[in-house]
Structure formats: C-alpha cells, structure tokens
Amino acid sequence: MSRRDITYILQKLSLDHRTSLAEKACAFLQAAESNRTIKSHSSHAAICVDIAAKVLDIEVSREALVLISGAANLSAYNSTRQTLSRQLLGDSTKDSEDEAIFSRNVSFHDMRVLLKRPSLEYLRQLIIREGSMELEDLVLDCLERFFKKWEPSLPPAQRIHIKHSDAKWIAAAFWLCAMARSMTVRKDEETDAGKGKAPKKIGGRKGKELKDNILDTVEHKVTKAEMEKTIRLIEQETSDYLLALR
C-alpha cells in the first residue's frame, strides 16, 4: 500500500488528494506499515483516511469508507480501526458517535457519493424517461443491498478495485427495479413462491425494449452483454428485495 492507495480512495470519495488530509493519511499509513506489531491489511489505507479525517476534523463518509476499505464486514472494520487508532494516536476508547455510525446501514447519500455525478445523471434521465419518481429510491436501495451483500464475498484485493461509478450498475439496477414494479404477480406464482419454488424471472418483450432505452440513455457506455451479465449478478444477490417490489 502507498500514497497511490490513499489517492485512489480520496478520488472515490470525490475529495482532492493534494490536501492535508492526504498527507496525514499517508503519514498514518506509513507508520502503520512500519509497525511490526500491526499485520498489514488492504483496509488500512481507508482506515488511515478515516483516522486522519477525525484528527483534522474533516467530514468524510464513514459508510463509504467501510464499503471501499476491503474489510470483510463492519465489525472487522471497527476492530481494525480501534487497533490502528490505539497504535497511532494512543486512543483506546470507543467514541459513541463512531459506534452509531458503524451500526447504521449505508445511506442513500453515501450511495450517491460512490456512484458519482455521471451515473446519477443517467439515473435522473431514466427516471424522467420512465415517468416514475419512486424508482430513484428503489434503485439506490437495490444497489445498497447488492453491494453490502456482494462485496464481502470478494477477496480483499478485488474489493478495492470495484468501480461503483460504472454506468453498468445504474443500468442493471434500474432495469430490474422498473421491471419488478411493472409486473403483476399471478396468484399461481404467489402460491409457488409460498411453497418455496423459485419465482418467475423478470423479462419479456417490455424488458427488451427497456434495455434498449437504458443503453441509449447511458450513451452505450455499457454493452448489452455487460448489462445482461450485471443484471443476472444483481438479481441473484437481491432476489428477495426484487420480489417484494412486485
């Protein structure tokens, strides 16, 4: 890990990497790596940004840092942060505010931070095109649930390179939520679901037309094959949520 990791994380948070926050985070990361009592981990870069922000009284999204840190889960992040804080600052106390932040779900605000402006603009255009304002929260909720479930299943080295701002996430999640909301579940499907059978998958002619509209809206920065692959991935991880939207 190096200054490049700190720069990458700050860019993910839409923060300038040429600031005192970056310098302080780099210094903390260097100190952590030179301490033989601390086992190196990919989450240290994000946690050092977190600690530096607290020292400098700079507001950063803790929830977003947890997501991109590479930590297995919130508890692991919390534990590692306490260890580094104790070693770097001599702070062994738990701040009640920190605990509250750790226990919260990732908010839509932080999801927007991760997605960044271009993807959010695509989402806005899709909502206008579809004529349903409720889809904004549904899509963000879907992606929040997806990333929280999917990212911890990846090796740490892969997690840190996830590009949340890639248009494929908005494209796929919008298609799934829009299709789920437009479906009417027949009674026989409800009965089958109650018996533990897999519900019918979302699709059909309308689904094909919506995919074409979405690809046009995101200016074909996502291929049809890539979008379909991402749809399958998100649908697999959020099937219960999507079924509840019908």
BAMAR-135793 format. One record per atom (N, C-alpha, C): x, y, z; residue in three letters. Coordinates in steps of 0.001 Angstrom, whole numbers, padded with zeros to 6 digits, always signed. Each point is the difference from the previous one (the first is absolute). Example, Ala and Ser with C-alpha at 12.3 -4.5 7.8 and 13.67 -1.06 7.14 Angstrom:
2
+013190-005690+007800ALA -000890+001190+000000ALA +000900+001200+000000ALA -000350+001050-000720SER +000820+001190+000060SER -000770+001090+000730SER 
***
This chain:
246
+000838-001204+000000MET -000838+001204+000000MET +000870+001252+000000MET -000510+001085-000579SER +000810+001193-000176SER -000888+001227-000142SER +000651+001110-000333ARG -000735+001244-000257ARG -001029-000208-001106ARG +000318-000867-000949ARG -000935-000256-001088ARG -001326-000556+000515ARG +000064-000843+001046ASP -001220-000548+000586ASP -000835+001103+000658ASP +000693+000899+000701ILE -000686+001122+000645ILE -000654+000882-001063ILE +000750+000285-001063THR -000530+000815-001097THR -001233-000643-000612THR +000079-001302-000214TYR -001124-000736-000596TYR -001255+000112+000872TYR +000183-000163+001297ILE -001137+000053+000923ILE -000597+001401+000051ILE +000843+001013+000053LEU -000502+001376+000035LEU -000752+000342-001281LEU +000487-000507-001125GLN -000699+000233-001268GLN -001359-000684+000008GLN -000076-001182+000619LYS -001275-000708+000121LYS -000997+000817+000807LYS +000531+000769+000953LEU -000844+000828+000858LEU -000188+001405-000566LEU +000507+000205-001225SER -000081+001314-000659SER +000716+001079+000812SER +001141-000360+000590LEU +000800+000940+000787LEU +001345+000246-000677LEU +000536+001179+000208ASP +001294+000371-000573ASP +001108-000774+000709ASP +000873-000638-000782HIS +001094-000783+000590HIS +001245+000847+000275HIS -000089+001302-000253ARG +001151+000888+000246ARG -000278+000897+001197ARG -000439-000579+001085THR -000386+000769+001178THR +000677-000549+001251THR -000220+000699+001120SER +000548-000449+001278SER -000588-001353+000406SER -001230-000274-000424LEU -000611-001289+000303LEU +000807-001134-000639LEU +000390+000203-001250ALA +000798-001015-000685ALA +001361-000171+000671ALA +000627+001099+000366GLU +001315-000053+000638GLU -000074-000731+001341GLU -001005+000339+000778LYS -000146-000618+001313LYS -000314-001496-000138LYS -000876-000336-000936ALA -000354-001408-000220ALA +001214-000804-000454ALA +000803+000596-000895CYS +001218-000681-000471CYS +000980-000217+001147CYS +000113+000997+000863ALA +000905-000119+001142ALA -000471-001101+000945ALA -001290-000070+000244PHE -000545-001057+000857PHE +000213-001376-000629PHE -000222-000087-001309LEU +000166-001279-000682LEU +001450-000468+000047LEU +000930+000944-000193GLN +001420-000339+000075GLN +000376-000470+001395GLN -000543+000671+001018ALA +000286-000382+001383ALA -000570-001381+000310ALA -001185-000274-000510ALA -000614-001309+000236ALA +000785-001114-000659ALA +000481+000257-001215GLU +000731-001028-000729GLU +001387-000253+000581GLU +000558+001010+000649SER +001330-000165+000590SER -000058-000612+001402SER -001203-000114+000547ASN -000182-000587+001323ASN -000137-001507-000132ASN +000969-000743+000490ARG +000013-001451-000173ARG -001090-000707+000801ARG -000578+000707+000966THR -001060-000619+000809THR -001361+000054-000708THR -000056+000746-001115ILE -001253+000129-000745ILE +000094-000811-001279ILE -000889-000954-000160LYS -000027-000825-001200LYS -000616+000796-001147LYS +000711+000071-001114SER -000473+000786-001140SER -001314-000552-000549SER -000890+000923-000400HIS -001285-000390-000577HIS -000446+001065-000988HIS -000717-000425-001028SER -000424+000929-001047SER -000939+001097+000510SER -000626-000229+001154SER -000924+001001+000548SER +000719+001166+000662SER +001300-000130+000239HIS +000735+001026+000752HIS -000010+001363-000692HIS +000052+000011-001322ALA +000028+001281-000713ALA -001274+000804+000281ALA -001157-000655-000144ALA -001274+000694+000252ALA -000128+000403+001459ALA +000454-000854+000897ILE -000103+000290+001428ILE +000919+001159+000382ILE +001161+000079-000632CYS +000902+001125+000271CYS -000613+001315-000484CYS -000731-000045-001109VAL -000735+001187-000451VAL -001050+000370+001046VAL -000677-001007+000526ASP -001026+000194+001027ASP +000594+000668+001241ASP +001108-000550+000489ILE +000635+000530+001214ILE +000529+001414-000232ILE +000625+000212-001165ALA +000533+001327-000324ALA -001118+001043-000062ALA -001134-000389-000564ALA -001142+000923-000087ALA -000500+000384+001381ALA -000005-000963+000913LYS -000444+000297+001358LYS +000975+000950+000701LYS +001302-000249-000178VAL +001021+000845+000622VAL -000090+001438-000515VAL -000219+000134-001305LEU -000041+001322-000626LEU -001395+000623+000038LEU -000961-000721+000575ASP -001386+000470+000091ASP -000557+000302-001391ASP +000242-000945-000924ILE -000519+000111-001360ILE -001092-001049-000171ILE -001125+000412-000552GLU -001122-000927-000155GLU +000195-000879-001232GLU +000005-001291+000208VAL +000036-000962-001104VAL -001096-001030+000251VAL -000340-000728-001030SER -001046-001012+000122SER +000600-001281+000581SER -000254-000253+001282ARG +000479-001221+000633ARG -000589-001235-000665ARG -001288+000077-000355GLU -000662-001136-000613GLU +000638-000352-001348GLU +000338+001028-000783ALA +000644-000241-001282ALA +001388-000606+000202ALA +000720+000463+001012LEU +001319-000560+000293LEU -000095-001480+000362LEU -001033-000346+000765VAL -000195-001406+000366VAL -000208-000834-001259VAL -000794+000528-000931LEU -000305-000735-001222LEU +001235-000254-000859LEU +000881+000987-000101ILE +001145-000132-000905ILE +001277-000424+000710ILE -000079-000264+001297SER +001201-000292+000778SER +000606-001359-000289SER -000831-000959-000397GLY +000496-001363-000157GLY -000199-000826+001260GLY -000549+000624+001057ALA -000289-000748+001233ALA -001132-000983-000264ALA +000042-001131+000692ALA -000999-001045-000234ALA -001407+000457+000364ALA -000118+000808+001056ASN -001302+000489+000441ASN +000214+001188+000937ASN -001089+000547+000521LEU +000085+001172+000874LEU +000761-000304+001283LEU -000220-001188+000537SER +000684-000364+001249SER +001506-000069-000201SER +000416-000567-001140ALA +001428-000097-000296ALA +000608+001389-000175ALA -000728+000884-000673TYR +000474+001371-000183TYR +000139+000684+001357TYR -001019-000152+000815ASN -000021+000608+001330ASN +001194-000469+000836ASN +000229-001304-000008SER +001092-000577+000789SER +001364+000496-000473SER +000183+000009-001325THR +001279+000454-000558THR +000215+001480+000258THR -001067+000774-000086ARG +000123+001442+000248ARG +000397+000271+001444ARG -000562-000758+000926GLN +000373+000164+001405GLN +001474-000316+000218GLN +000457-001066-000644THR +001411-000397+000139THR +000929+001087-000534THR -000296+000494-001198LEU +000842+001039-000591LEU -000074+001303+000798LEU -001179+000357+000473SER -000142+001226+000797SER +000834-000091+001272SER -000027-001165+000606ARG +000760-000193+001238ARG +001500+000117-000268ARG +000452-000584-001107GLN +001425+000022-000338GLN +000453+001378-000482GLN -000836+000652-000777LEU +000399+001277-000604LEU -000259+001206+000893LEU -001082-000068+000792LEU -000400+001157+000803LEU +000021-000261+001493LEU +000184-001267+000387GLY -000074-000342+001412GLY -001417+000073+000510GLY -000980-000151-000914ASP -001417+000118+000351ASP -000611-001385+000113ASP -000376-000392+001193SER -000566-001330+000219SER -001487+000053+000326SER -000560+001197-000046THR -001416+000142+000348THR -000857-000097-001243THR -001234-000406+000187LYS -000952-000080-001096LYS -000893+001229+000038LYS +000018+000723-001079ASP -000848+001179-000095ASP -001425-000440-000300ASP -000953+000476+000786SER -001387-000437-000180SER -000528+000370-001376SER +000477+001127-000508GLU -000436+000416-001335GLU +000510-000965-001051GLU +001259-000458+000183ASP +000564-000971-000935ASP -000815-001282+000005ASP -000367-000455+001184GLU -000767-001235+000108GLU -001339+000132-000701GLU -000608+001171+000132ALA -001281+000211-000664ALA +000157-000048-001511ALA +001100+000586-000483ILE +000252+000002-001437ILE +000229-001412-000503ILE +000793-000780+000746PHE +000287-001364-000414PHE -001261-000835-000071PHE -000935+000240+000894SER -001194-000834+000073SER -001065+000393-001014SER +000155+001171-000649ARG -000986+000434-000970ARG +000205-000696-001332ARG -001056-000134-000756ASN +000118-000475-001371ASN +000552+001124-000858ASN +000562-000367-001150VAL +000505+001016-000913VAL -001186+000798-000521VAL +000049+001308+000160SER -001138+000842-000371SER +000002+000270-001493SER -001132+000468-000518PHE -000070+000338-001413PHE +000977+001123-000335PHE +000240+000884+000964HIS +000970+001070-000233HIS +001357-000586-000354HIS +000412-001005+000748ASP +001307-000595-000239ASP +000019-000840-001272ASP -001148-000551-000359MET -000094-000712-001255MET +000199+000964-001152MET -000559+001201+000151ARG +000180+001027-001034ARG +001464+000421-000112ARG +000684+000068+001144VAL +001422+000358-000004VAL +000791-001025-000799VAL -000328-001273+000195LEU +000720-001067-000691LEU -000322-000037-001493LEU -001239+000279-000345LEU -000407-000072-001406LEU +000563+001155-000821LEU +000127+001157+000612LYS +000526+001216-000626LYS -000985+000604-001004LYS +000306+001231-000422ARG -000943+000827-000745ARG -000463-000588-001339ARG +000896-000519-000857PRO -000474-000510-001296PRO -001059-001096+000139PRO +000229-000958+000879SER -000974-001084+000186SER -001303+000531+000577SER +000095+000967+000915LEU -001207+000588+000582LEU -000787+000783-001047LEU +000709+000609-000936GLU -000672+000720-001080GLU -000717-000986-000925GLU +000641-001137-000246TYR -000665-001043-000791TYR -001271-000467+000712TYR +000097-000173+001311LEU -001164-000433+000781LEU -001125+001023-000110LEU +000354+001278+000093ARG -001014+001064-000097ARG -000675-000042-001366ARG +000777-000177-001056GLN -000558-000052-001353GLN -000906-001216-000175GLN +000398-001119+000572LEU -000806-001217-000105LEU -001328+000152+000735LEU +000060+000656+001154ILE -001222+000226+000787ILE -000973+000878-000778ILE +000522+001056-000628ILE -000839+000891-000796ILE -000586-000760-001183ILE +000826-000819-000617ARG -000438-000763-001181ARG -001086-001016+000357ARG +000149-000617+001181GLU -000955-001011+000444GLU -001217+000626+000669GLU +000174+001244+000496GLY -001119+000708+000616GLY -000392-000524+001361GLY +000986-000439+000778SER -000299-000527+001337SER +001069+000456+000983SER -000350+000998+000829MET +000972+000551+000938MET +000397-000995+001094MET -000887-000951+000313GLU +000303-000958+001065GLU +001199-000879-000347GLU +000338-000102-001287LEU +001087-000876-000413LEU +001357+000467+000514LEU +000141+001284+000287GLU +001292+000481+000499GLU +000381-000715+001292GLU -000885+000042+001001ASP +000292-000651+001274ASP +000077-001511-000148ASP -000827-000568-000875LEU +000012-001452-000185LEU +001335-000465-000581LEU +000496+000732-000979VAL +001279-000364-000630VAL +001149+000148+000986VAL +000023+001105+000733LEU +001071+000219+000977LEU -000065-001042+001117LEU -001200-000329+000427ASP -000179-001027+001027ASP +000478-001355-000514ASP -000348-000303-001234CYS +000420-001262-000620CYS +001520-000106-000058CYS +000645+001064-000447LEU +001465-000009-000108LEU +000662-000066+001369LEU -000580+000700+000962GLU +000539-000055+001365GLU -000018-001430+000528GLU -001140-000656-000167ARG -000127-001379+000461ARG +000950-000919-000751ARG +000112+000232-001306PHE +000875-000834-000823PHE +001458+000113+000430PHE +000505+001232+000094PHE +001411+000183+000340PHE +000321-000521+001402PHE -000927+000177+000929LYS +000232-000472+001370LYS +000073-001516+000069LYS -000700-000668-000896LYS +000011-001468+000002LYS +001100-000564-000883LYS +000213+000635-001148TRP +000930-000540-000992TRP +001462+000302+000319TRP +000297+001241+000388GLU +001395+000377+000215GLU +000722-000857+001040GLU -000621-000303+001154PRO +000708-000830+000988PRO +000328-001407-000497PRO -000675-000437-001067SER +000263-001342-000525SER +001243-000031-000883SER +000530+001178-000346LEU +001175+000082-000860LEU +001280+000029+000818LEU +001112-000467-000568PRO +001297+000135+000674PRO +000318+001485+000204PRO +000650+000363+001091PRO +000315+001417+000278PRO +000685+000712-001161PRO +000889-000703-000684ALA +000735+000628-001096ALA -000918+000407-001150ALA -001126-000690-000136GLN -000959+000341-001055GLN -000951+001102+000438GLN -000343+000019+001283ARG -000984+000979+000486ARG +000442+001431-000229ARG +001261+000244+000242ILE +000478+001385-000051ILE +000015+000546-001422ILE -000101-000890-000995HIS +000025+000449-001390HIS -001391+000036-000632HIS -001042-000185+000808ILE -001355+000111-000521ILE -000280+001450-000384ILE -000500+000203-001188LYS -000320+001348-000469LYS -001504+000214+000142LYS -000392+000564+001147HIS -001424+000201+000274HIS -000647+000961-000988HIS +000794+000884-000573SER -000548+001015-000902SER -000220-000515-001415SER +000351-001256-000261ASP -000210-000583-001321ASP -001494+000029-000335ASP -000324+000458-001182ALA -001404+000144-000406ALA -000756-001323-000023ALA +000718-001120-000038LYS -000672-001303-000075LYS -000846-000277+001239LYS +000412+000525+001165TRP -000750-000254+001239TRP -001357+000707-000049TRP +000006+001281-000398ILE -001246+000754-000111ILE -000893-000619-001070ILE +000591-000341-001132ALA -000770-000565-001107ALA -000705-001289+000417ALA +000743-000909+000611ALA -000552-001302+000379ALA -001030+000134+001122ALA +000331+000788+001032ALA -000912+000152+001139ALA -001283+000707-000428ALA +000107+000986-000884PHE -001194+000698-000460PHE -000910-000958-000758PHE +000589-000814-000867TRP -000799-000951-000776TRP -000733-000969+000937TRP +000712-000539+000963LEU -000599-000960+000923LEU -001136+000622+000811LEU +000219+001191+000538CYS -001021+000647+000833CYS -001204+000426-000826CYS +000260+000557-001192ALA -001100+000438-000857ALA -000850-001186-000438ALA +000654-001099-000355MET -000734-001185-000434MET -000765-000626+001165MET +000625-000026+001165ALA -000658-000591+001173ALA -001259+000779+000357ALA +000064+001318-000084ARG -001148+000832+000359ARG -001122-000103-001039ARG +000366-000349-001222SER -001008-000066-001059SER -000669-001366-000083SER +000506-000963+000762MET -000541-001356-000063MET -001189-000179+000934MET -000917-000812-000418THR -001117-000421+000841THR +000174-001473+000275THR +000188-000337+001254VAL +000232-001396+000349VAL -001330-000752-000008VAL -000080-001012-000833ARG -001216-000813-000037ARG -000114-000836+001263ARG -001224-000384+000323LYS -000228-000747+001233LYS +000738-001330+000009LYS +000124-000607-001203ASP +000714-001279-000021ASP +001478+000195+000290ASP +000554+001154-000392GLU +001397+000303+000314GLU +000156+000247+001495GLU -000980+000700+000589GLU +000061+000247+001434GLU -000064-001313+000754GLU -000840-000921-000500THR -000121-001305+000649THR +001301-000770-000102THR +000598+000042-001206ASP +001276-000685-000180ASP +001064+000566+000902ASP +000042+001358+000119ALA +000993+000637+000863ALA -000200-000440+001435ALA -001277-000130+000401GLY -000289-000434+001361GLY +000451-001415+000267GLY +000093-000799-001073LYS +000445-001385+000158LYS +001516-000127-000087LYS +000663+001135-000130GLY +001459-000031-000035GLY +000580-000153-001386GLY -000841+000063-001049LYS +000492-000104-001357LYS +000531+001347-000451LYS +000933-000032-000938ALA +000588+001239-000491ALA -001031+000799-000780ALA -000138+001302+000271PRO -000964+000820-000734PRO +000427+000177-001447PRO -000967+000298-000842LYS +000297+000207-001412LYS +000942+001179-000170LYS +000986-000146-000891LYS +000978+001067-000192LYS -000601+001165-000783LYS +000561+001169+000254ILE -000457+001217-000660ILE +000475-000003-001453ILE -000860+000444-000929GLY +000431+000053-001396GLY -001152+000287-000934GLY +000060-000561-001231GLY -001064+000186-000974GLY +000305+001104-000995GLY -000987+000247-000884ARG +000181+001002-001049ARG +000267+001387+000570ARG -000769+000368+001032LYS +000204+001318+000605LYS +001414+000119+000547LYS +000503-001105+000535GLY +001356+000002+000541GLY +001043+000291-001064GLY -000197-000536-001188LYS +000939+000238-001099LYS -000041+001455-000439LYS -001217+000541-000071GLU -000139+001408-000401GLU +000634+000924+001040GLU -000198-000323+001283LEU +000568+000832+001060LEU +001525-000058-000018LEU +000553-001171-000271LYS +001459-000119-000095LYS +000545+000923-001083LYS -000669+000015-001157ASP +000446+000863-001099ASP -000061+001469+000409ASP -001070+000388+000693ASN -000143+001387+000456ASN +001103+000370+000997ASN +000304-000931+000889ILE +001032+000253+001007ILE +001370+000140-000664ILE +000305-000875-000949LEU +001291+000063-000694LEU +000144+001314-000759LEU -001117+000483-000581ASP +000036+001301-000668ASP +000275+001118+001001ASP -000645-000081+001163THR +000131+001058+001015THR +001419+000073+000551THR +000639-001148+000216VAL +001373-000001+000536VAL +001029+000124-001125VAL -000487+000410-001180GLU +000865+000317-001144GLU +000861-001185-000425GLU -000551-001191+000196HIS +000667-001248-000400HIS +001405-000145+000606HIS +000169+000572+001189LYS +001254-000211+000738LYS +000016-001385+000638LYS -001134-000681-000085VAL -000124-001376+000470VAL -000483-000836-001179VAL +000640-001124-000259THR -000456-000873-001075THR -001220-000790+000462THR -000759-000496-000951LYS -001185-000779+000336LYS +000381-001255+000781LYS +001080-000643-000422ALA +000455-001222+000687ALA +000425+000304+001433ALA +000692+001129+000188GLU +000455+000387+001334GLU -001185+000343+000893GLU -000976+000674-000574MET -001194+000349+000765MET -000753-001250+000429MET -000160-000953-000896GLU -000720-001232+000329GLU +000739-000812+001056GLU +001318-000016-000069LYS +000800-000696+001006LYS -000169+000652+001365LYS -000011+001336+000028THR -000163+000737+001256THR -001406-000177+000554THR -000985-000055-000885ILE -001381-000246+000432ILE -000093-001340+000717ILE +000605-001031-000566ARG -000046-001334+000619ARG +000674+000007+001357ARG +001107+000736+000097LEU +000742+000061+001255LEU -000818+000686+001091LEU -000564+001162-000316ILE -000782+000744+000987ILE -001276-000764+000356ILE -000636-000589-001012GLU -001239-000754+000250GLU +000259-001177+000936GLU +001129-000637-000170GLN +000343-001141+000847GLN +000184+000410+001455GLN +000600+001164+000227GLU +000309+000446+001357GLU -001166+000728+000672GLU -000965+000467-000783THR -001097+000799+000579THR -001371-000562-000378THR -000091-001296-000221SER -001243-000614-000484SER -001179+000266+000946SER +000224-000089+001312ASP -001079+000226+000967ASP -000518+001433-000084ASP +000920+000947-000115TYR -000379+001416-000090TYR -000814+000251-001266TYR +000442-000544-001120LEU -000689+000214-001277LEU -001376-000659+000019LEU -000109-001159+000616LEU -001298-000665+000094LEU -000970+000833+000830LEU +000518+000665+001035ALA -000852+000824+000855ALA -000513+001243-000723ALA +000665+000408-001076LEU -000426+001184-000759LEU -001191-000287-000897LEU -000245-001261-000297ARG -001070-000349-000941ARG -001383+000207+000602ARG 
***
